[in-house]
Amino acid sequence: MRVIIDLTAEMDAAYDPEYHGRLRARIWDALRDTEYDEHGAETPGFTFSNPFPWGDLDEGDERQLLVSSPREDQLATITADLLENPEIHAGSMPFHITDVRPLDPDVGPPGTEGTLETATGVYAVTPPQYLDNPDKHDDETFWRPEHGMEAFFDYVETQLQRNHDRFMPNGDPGPKEVDEPLFEEYEMIKKYWLDIQLSGGVEWTVLVSKWRFPYRIRDDHHRRHLNLALDVGIGRRTPLGFGFLNKQMDEA
């Protein structure tokens, strides 16, 4: 589930691709001192899109933002705070929130065909077993095409399994617990380096990639896995807005 947030630009501004850190901080501000104030090792379960459509801003321009979570109450907590305190910064782009509306995208029942597309870059780290020299692996061993698609999907499915273990009913198999792959087809749109401004003035440079994933829903388990991916994103650092997914021809 997700909400779509209507925004109005408060000043002229160039589009800031380093929007991630301040948007994440604003969402954590909304969750502060609630039961969802969960900084730590466990996945917090939320993710967000970039402000869209992309492009430089004139004061008064309208944009939109999506925030997703598998927990309806968590999303309601975020929404209530955004409406009560309707100022939000996406990097150096200041916005005023004018409206928030719920959305509940669904990939469809078994047999449905469609396409998911990453609205933001996927942060993926190549697992060490796929490297020629595993001893040189660290958190900045970003996935590259020469590491192979098996490495990419292994990492993506492992990260989604973490969210499945936390948010889905016990007894339902996760994406790493079924024989079939999460995605049977794929198209890499592009890969690119991105500078991310974190709190405390720390800048972080990452290699991310954008993808298009055609799908055909095999069964109810597959449907649940893809809908979870819509709620939490794919890859790593999804609470920073990486790996946000949309259905093609969907709301974004």
C-alpha positions as a Markdown table, in Angstrom:
| # | Residue | x | y | z |
|---|---|---|---|---|
| 1 | Met | 0.0 | 0.0 | 0.0 |
| 2 | Arg | 1.1 | 3.6 | -0.6 |
| 3 | Val | 0.1 | 7.2 | -0.5 |
| 4 | Ile | 0.5 | 9.8 | -3.2 |
| 5 | Ile | 1.4 | 13.2 | -1.9 |
| 6 | Asp | 0.6 | 16.4 | -3.9 |
| 7 | Leu | 3.3 | 19.0 | -3.6 |
| 8 | Thr | 3.7 | 22.7 | -4.5 |
| 9 | Ala | 7.2 | 24.1 | -5.0 |
| 10 | Glu | 7.9 | 27.0 | -2.5 |
| 11 | Met | 10.7 | 28.5 | -4.6 |
| 12 | Asp | 12.5 | 28.3 | -7.9 |
| 13 | Ala | 15.0 | 25.4 | -7.8 |
| 14 | Ala | 17.1 | 23.2 | -9.9 |
| 15 | Tyr | 16.0 | 19.5 | -9.6 |
| 16 | Asp | 18.2 | 18.0 | -6.9 |
| 17 | Pro | 19.1 | 14.3 | -7.5 |
| 18 | Glu | 20.5 | 14.1 | -4.0 |
| 19 | Tyr | 17.0 | 14.3 | -2.5 |
| 20 | His | 17.2 | 11.0 | -0.6 |
| 21 | Gly | 18.7 | 12.0 | 2.8 |
| 22 | Arg | 16.3 | 14.9 | 3.7 |
| 23 | Leu | 13.2 | 12.9 | 2.5 |
| 24 | Arg | 14.2 | 9.9 | 4.7 |
| 25 | Ala | 14.8 | 12.3 | 7.6 |
| 26 | Arg | 11.3 | 13.8 | 7.2 |
| 27 | Ile | 9.7 | 10.3 | 7.3 |
| 28 | Trp | 11.7 | 9.4 | 10.4 |
| 29 | Asp | 10.6 | 12.7 | 12.0 |
| 30 | Ala | 7.0 | 11.6 | 11.3 |
| 31 | Leu | 7.6 | 8.3 | 13.1 |
| 32 | Arg | 9.5 | 9.7 | 16.1 |
| 33 | Asp | 8.3 | 8.6 | 19.5 |
| 34 | Thr | 5.7 | 6.2 | 17.9 |
| 35 | Glu | 5.8 | 2.4 | 17.9 |
| 36 | Tyr | 7.3 | 2.6 | 14.4 |
| 37 | Asp | 10.4 | 4.6 | 15.5 |
| 38 | Glu | 12.6 | 1.5 | 14.7 |
| 39 | His | 16.1 | 2.6 | 13.9 |
| 40 | Gly | 18.3 | -0.4 | 14.1 |
| 41 | Ala | 19.2 | -3.7 | 12.3 |
| 42 | Glu | 15.6 | -4.6 | 11.2 |
| 43 | Thr | 14.1 | -3.3 | 8.1 |
| 44 | Pro | 11.7 | -0.4 | 8.8 |
| 45 | Gly | 9.5 | -1.4 | 5.9 |
| 46 | Phe | 9.0 | 2.0 | 4.2 |
| 47 | Thr | 10.3 | 3.4 | 1.0 |
| 48 | Phe | 9.6 | 6.4 | -1.3 |
| 49 | Ser | 9.8 | 7.6 | -4.8 |
| 50 | Asn | 11.6 | 10.6 | -6.2 |
| 51 | Pro | 9.5 | 13.8 | -6.5 |
| 52 | Phe | 8.0 | 13.5 | -10.0 |
| 53 | Pro | 7.9 | 14.5 | -12.8 |
| 54 | Trp | 11.6 | 15.2 | -13.0 |
| 55 | Gly | 12.6 | 18.7 | -13.9 |
| 56 | Asp | 13.7 | 22.1 | -12.6 |
| 57 | Leu | 11.1 | 24.0 | -10.5 |
| 58 | Asp | 9.5 | 27.3 | -10.7 |
| 59 | Glu | 7.7 | 28.6 | -7.5 |
| 60 | Gly | 4.2 | 27.2 | -7.5 |
| 61 | Asp | 5.0 | 24.2 | -9.7 |
| 62 | Glu | 3.2 | 21.0 | -8.8 |
| 63 | Arg | 4.9 | 17.7 | -8.2 |
| 64 | Gln | 4.0 | 14.4 | -6.5 |
| 65 | Leu | 5.7 | 11.9 | -4.2 |
| 66 | Leu | 4.9 | 8.3 | -3.3 |
| 67 | Val | 5.5 | 6.7 | 0.1 |
| 68 | Ser | 4.9 | 3.0 | 0.5 |
| 69 | Ser | 4.8 | 0.5 | 3.4 |
| 70 | Pro | 3.4 | -3.0 | 4.0 |
| 71 | Arg | 2.0 | -1.8 | 7.3 |
| 72 | Glu | -1.2 | 0.3 | 6.9 |
| 73 | Asp | -0.9 | 1.8 | 10.4 |
| 74 | Gln | 2.7 | 2.9 | 9.8 |
| 75 | Leu | 1.6 | 4.6 | 6.6 |
| 76 | Ala | -1.3 | 6.3 | 8.4 |
| 77 | Thr | 1.1 | 7.6 | 11.1 |
| 78 | Ile | 3.4 | 9.1 | 8.4 |
| 79 | Thr | 0.4 | 10.6 | 6.6 |
| 80 | Ala | -1.1 | 12.2 | 9.7 |
| 81 | Asp | 2.2 | 13.9 | 10.5 |
| 82 | Leu | 2.7 | 15.1 | 6.9 |
| 83 | Leu | -0.8 | 16.7 | 6.9 |
| 84 | Glu | -0.2 | 18.3 | 10.3 |
| 85 | Asn | 3.2 | 19.6 | 9.4 |
| 86 | Pro | 3.0 | 20.1 | 5.6 |
| 87 | Glu | 6.5 | 21.3 | 4.9 |
| 88 | Ile | 8.9 | 18.9 | 3.3 |
| 89 | His | 12.3 | 19.2 | 1.7 |
| 90 | Ala | 13.6 | 16.9 | -1.0 |
| 91 | Gly | 17.3 | 17.8 | -0.9 |
| 92 | Ser | 17.5 | 21.5 | -1.8 |
| 93 | Met | 13.9 | 21.5 | -3.1 |
| 94 | Pro | 11.3 | 22.9 | -0.6 |
| 95 | Phe | 7.7 | 21.9 | -1.0 |
| 96 | His | 4.4 | 22.5 | 0.6 |
| 97 | Ile | 2.1 | 19.4 | 0.9 |
| 98 | Thr | -1.4 | 20.2 | -0.4 |
| 99 | Asp | -3.1 | 16.7 | -0.3 |
| 100 | Val | -2.4 | 13.0 | 0.5 |
| 101 | Arg | -4.4 | 10.2 | -0.9 |
| 102 | Pro | -4.2 | 6.4 | -0.5 |
| 103 | Leu | -3.3 | 4.0 | -3.3 |
| 104 | Asp | -3.3 | 0.2 | -3.3 |
| 105 | Pro | -1.5 | -1.1 | -6.4 |
| 106 | Asp | -1.7 | -4.8 | -7.1 |
| 107 | Val | 0.1 | -6.9 | -9.7 |
| 108 | Gly | -3.0 | -8.9 | -10.3 |
| 109 | Pro | -4.3 | -12.5 | -9.8 |
| 110 | Pro | -2.5 | -15.6 | -11.2 |
| 111 | Gly | -2.3 | -15.4 | -15.0 |
| 112 | Thr | -2.0 | -11.6 | -15.1 |
| 113 | Glu | 0.8 | -10.1 | -17.2 |
| 114 | Gly | 2.3 | -6.7 | -16.7 |
| 115 | Thr | 5.6 | -4.9 | -16.2 |
| 116 | Leu | 7.2 | -3.4 | -13.1 |
| 117 | Glu | 9.8 | -0.6 | -13.5 |
| 118 | Thr | 12.2 | 0.9 | -11.0 |
| 119 | Ala | 11.3 | 4.6 | -10.6 |
| 120 | Thr | 14.6 | 5.0 | -8.6 |
| 121 | Gly | 17.9 | 3.3 | -8.9 |
| 122 | Val | 18.4 | -0.2 | -7.4 |
| 123 | Tyr | 21.3 | -0.4 | -4.9 |
| 124 | Ala | 22.7 | -3.9 | -5.1 |
| 125 | Val | 25.9 | -5.4 | -3.6 |
| 126 | Thr | 27.4 | -8.5 | -5.3 |
| 127 | Pro | 27.4 | -11.4 | -2.9 |
| 128 | Pro | 31.1 | -12.5 | -2.2 |
| 129 | Gln | 30.6 | -16.0 | -3.8 |
| 130 | Tyr | 30.1 | -14.4 | -7.2 |
| 131 | Leu | 33.5 | -12.6 | -7.1 |
| 132 | Asp | 36.8 | -13.8 | -8.4 |
| 133 | Asn | 38.4 | -12.6 | -5.1 |
| 134 | Pro | 35.7 | -12.9 | -2.3 |
| 135 | Asp | 38.2 | -11.6 | 0.3 |
| 136 | Lys | 38.0 | -8.1 | -1.3 |
| 137 | His | 34.2 | -8.0 | -0.8 |
| 138 | Asp | 32.7 | -5.1 | 1.2 |
| 139 | Asp | 29.5 | -3.0 | 1.4 |
| 140 | Glu | 30.8 | -1.0 | -1.6 |
| 141 | Thr | 31.2 | -4.0 | -3.9 |
| 142 | Phe | 28.4 | -2.6 | -6.0 |
| 143 | Trp | 26.8 | -5.0 | -8.5 |
| 144 | Arg | 28.0 | -4.6 | -12.1 |
| 145 | Pro | 26.9 | -6.5 | -15.3 |
| 146 | Glu | 30.2 | -8.4 | -15.4 |
| 147 | His | 29.2 | -10.0 | -12.1 |
| 148 | Gly | 26.3 | -11.7 | -13.8 |
| 149 | Met | 22.5 | -11.6 | -13.4 |
| 150 | Glu | 22.5 | -14.5 | -11.0 |
| 151 | Ala | 24.4 | -12.4 | -8.5 |
| 152 | Phe | 22.0 | -9.5 | -9.0 |
| 153 | Phe | 18.8 | -11.5 | -8.5 |
| 154 | Asp | 20.3 | -13.5 | -5.6 |
| 155 | Tyr | 20.9 | -10.2 | -3.8 |
| 156 | Val | 17.5 | -8.7 | -4.6 |
| 157 | Glu | 15.6 | -11.9 | -3.5 |
| 158 | Thr | 17.7 | -12.1 | -0.3 |
| 159 | Gln | 16.8 | -8.5 | 0.6 |
| 160 | Leu | 13.1 | -9.1 | -0.2 |
| 161 | Gln | 13.2 | -12.2 | 1.9 |
| 162 | Arg | 14.2 | -10.1 | 4.9 |
| 163 | Asn | 11.1 | -8.0 | 4.5 |
| 164 | His | 9.0 | -11.1 | 3.9 |
| 165 | Asp | 10.2 | -12.7 | 7.1 |
| 166 | Arg | 9.2 | -9.6 | 9.1 |
| 167 | Phe | 6.0 | -8.5 | 7.5 |
| 168 | Met | 4.3 | -11.5 | 5.9 |
| 169 | Pro | 2.3 | -14.3 | 7.7 |
| 170 | Asn | 4.3 | -17.1 | 9.2 |
| 171 | Gly | 4.1 | -20.3 | 7.1 |
| 172 | Asp | 3.9 | -18.5 | 3.7 |
| 173 | Pro | 7.1 | -19.1 | 1.7 |
| 174 | Gly | 9.2 | -16.1 | 0.8 |
| 175 | Pro | 10.9 | -15.4 | -2.5 |
| 176 | Lys | 14.1 | -17.4 | -1.5 |
| 177 | Glu | 11.9 | -20.3 | -0.4 |
| 178 | Val | 10.3 | -21.2 | -3.8 |
| 179 | Asp | 12.0 | -22.7 | -6.8 |
| 180 | Glu | 10.9 | -20.2 | -9.4 |
| 181 | Pro | 12.6 | -16.8 | -9.7 |
| 182 | Leu | 11.0 | -13.5 | -8.7 |
| 183 | Phe | 11.5 | -12.1 | -12.2 |
| 184 | Glu | 11.8 | -14.3 | -15.3 |
| 185 | Glu | 12.5 | -11.4 | -17.7 |
| 186 | Tyr | 14.4 | -8.2 | -17.3 |
| 187 | Glu | 15.7 | -5.2 | -19.1 |
| 188 | Met | 18.4 | -2.9 | -17.7 |
| 189 | Ile | 17.6 | 0.6 | -18.6 |
| 190 | Lys | 20.8 | 2.2 | -17.3 |
| 191 | Lys | 23.3 | 2.2 | -14.5 |
| 192 | Tyr | 24.9 | 5.3 | -13.0 |
| 193 | Trp | 26.9 | 6.8 | -10.1 |
| 194 | Leu | 25.0 | 9.0 | -7.7 |
| 195 | Asp | 26.2 | 11.2 | -4.9 |
| 196 | Ile | 23.9 | 11.0 | -1.8 |
| 197 | Gln | 24.0 | 13.6 | 0.9 |
| 198 | Leu | 23.5 | 12.0 | 4.3 |
| 199 | Ser | 23.0 | 13.6 | 7.7 |
| 200 | Gly | 26.0 | 15.2 | 9.3 |
| 201 | Gly | 27.3 | 16.5 | 6.0 |
| 202 | Val | 28.5 | 13.0 | 4.9 |
| 203 | Glu | 28.4 | 12.4 | 1.1 |
| 204 | Trp | 28.2 | 8.9 | -0.2 |
| 205 | Thr | 28.7 | 7.8 | -3.8 |
| 206 | Val | 26.9 | 4.7 | -5.0 |
| 207 | Leu | 26.5 | 2.8 | -8.2 |
| 208 | Val | 22.8 | 2.1 | -8.9 |
| 209 | Ser | 20.8 | 0.7 | -11.9 |
| 210 | Lys | 17.3 | 1.1 | -13.3 |
| 211 | Trp | 15.3 | -1.9 | -14.6 |
| 212 | Arg | 12.1 | -3.0 | -16.3 |
| 213 | Phe | 10.7 | -6.4 | -15.3 |
| 214 | Pro | 7.9 | -8.0 | -17.4 |
| 215 | Tyr | 6.0 | -10.5 | -15.4 |
| 216 | Arg | 3.3 | -13.2 | -15.5 |
| 217 | Ile | 1.8 | -14.1 | -12.1 |
| 218 | Arg | 2.4 | -17.8 | -11.6 |
| 219 | Asp | 0.4 | -18.3 | -8.3 |
| 220 | Asp | -0.7 | -16.6 | -5.2 |
| 221 | His | 2.8 | -16.8 | -3.7 |
| 222 | His | 4.3 | -15.0 | -6.6 |
| 223 | Arg | 1.6 | -12.4 | -6.5 |
| 224 | Arg | 2.3 | -11.8 | -2.8 |
| 225 | His | 6.1 | -11.5 | -3.4 |
| 226 | Leu | 5.7 | -8.9 | -6.2 |
| 227 | Asn | 3.1 | -6.9 | -4.2 |
| 228 | Leu | 5.5 | -6.9 | -1.3 |
| 229 | Ala | 8.2 | -5.5 | -3.6 |
| 230 | Leu | 5.8 | -2.7 | -4.5 |
| 231 | Asp | 5.4 | -1.9 | -0.8 |
| 232 | Val | 9.1 | -2.1 | 0.2 |
| 233 | Gly | 11.2 | -1.7 | -2.9 |
| 234 | Ile | 14.0 | -4.0 | -4.1 |
| 235 | Gly | 17.7 | -4.1 | -3.3 |
| 236 | Arg | 19.4 | -2.4 | -0.4 |
| 237 | Arg | 18.9 | 1.0 | 1.3 |
| 238 | Thr | 15.2 | 1.1 | 0.3 |
| 239 | Pro | 14.4 | 3.4 | 3.3 |
| 240 | Leu | 16.6 | 5.9 | 1.5 |
| 241 | Gly | 14.3 | 5.7 | -1.5 |
| 242 | Phe | 16.4 | 3.3 | -3.6 |
| 243 | Gly | 14.7 | 0.5 | -5.7 |
| 244 | Phe | 11.2 | 2.0 | -5.6 |
| 245 | Leu | 8.9 | 0.1 | -8.0 |
| 246 | Asn | 5.9 | 1.1 | -10.0 |
| 247 | Lys | 3.6 | -0.8 | -12.3 |
| 248 | Gln | 4.2 | 0.4 | -15.8 |
| 249 | Met | 1.5 | 2.8 | -16.9 |
| 250 | Asp | 0.7 | 3.2 | -13.2 |
| 251 | Glu | 0.4 | 6.3 | -11.1 |
| 252 | Ala | 4.0 | 7.4 | -11.6 |
